[in-house]
């Protein structure tokens, strides 16, 4: 799958509409981010045994794949909805 196809797929999942110009700009931004992330692998950090495991990450449960809840069922049960999404009251100005 091409980068453009991936961005279209992600924008569809996040319910963001991108025109062709925005798609090109997003592709360039994502490429820059990936280059930056790849360069982080080359950074050498000092290790300190006294620091230990931050936030107790070893205590987290294993991720398991399970059946997802049907979106249509969830949306059908909410009081207010907009374009197949939950709509909640505004609480801040």
C-alpha positions in Angstrom: 0.0 0.0 0.0 1.4 3.4 -0.9 1.9 6.3 1.5 -0.9 8.1 -0.1 -3.2 5.1 0.3 -2.2 4.8 3.9 -3.0 8.5 4.6 -6.3 8.2 2.9 -7.1 5.1 5.0 -6.0 6.9 8.2 -8.0 10.0 7.4 -11.1 7.8 6.7 -10.6 6.1 10.1 -10.3 9.4 11.9 -13.2 10.9 9.9 -11.0 13.7 8.5 -11.6 14.8 4.9 -8.5 15.8 3.0 -8.5 17.3 -0.5 -5.7 16.5 -2.9 -3.6 19.5 -1.8 -4.0 18.6 1.9 -3.2 14.9 1.0 0.1 15.9 -0.6 1.0 18.2 2.4 0.1 15.4 4.8 2.2 12.9 2.9 5.2 15.3 3.1 4.7 15.9 6.8 4.4 12.1 7.5 7.6 11.4 5.5 9.4 14.1 7.6 8.1 12.5 10.8 9.3 9.0 9.7 12.8 10.4 8.9 12.9 11.9 12.3 11.7 8.7 14.0 14.3 6.7 12.1 17.1 9.1 13.2 16.1 8.6 16.8 17.3 5.0 16.6 20.9 6.3 16.2 20.8 8.3 19.4 23.0 7.0 22.1 21.7 7.5 25.6 23.5 6.7 28.9 22.1 3.9 30.9 21.6 4.1 34.6 20.7 0.9 36.4 19.4 3.0 39.4 16.6 4.5 37.3 14.8 1.1 36.9 11.6 0.6 34.9 9.6 3.8 34.6 6.0 3.7 35.6 6.1 -0.1 36.2 5.7 -0.9 32.6 6.5 -4.5 33.2 3.2 -4.8 35.2 1.0 -4.1 32.1 -1.2 -6.9 30.8 -0.6 -8.4 27.4 -2.5 -7.0 24.5 -5.1 -9.4 23.1 -7.2 -9.2 20.0 -10.9 -9.4 20.7 -14.1 -8.8 18.8 -15.0 -5.1 18.4 -18.3 -3.6 19.2 -20.4 -2.8 16.2 -20.3 1.0 15.5 -23.9 1.1 14.2 -25.1 -0.5 17.4 -23.2 2.0 19.6 -24.4 5.0 17.6 -28.0 3.7 17.6 -28.0 3.9 21.4 -26.7 7.4 21.9 -29.0 10.4 22.4 -27.2 12.7 20.0 -25.1 11.8 17.0 -23.5 13.6 14.0 -22.2 11.9 10.9 -21.9 8.4 12.5 -20.1 9.9 15.5 -21.0 10.5 19.1 -22.1 14.1 19.8 -21.6 15.3 23.4 -22.6 18.6 25.0 -20.1 21.4 24.9 -18.7 21.9 28.5 -16.1 24.6 27.9 -16.1 27.8 26.0 
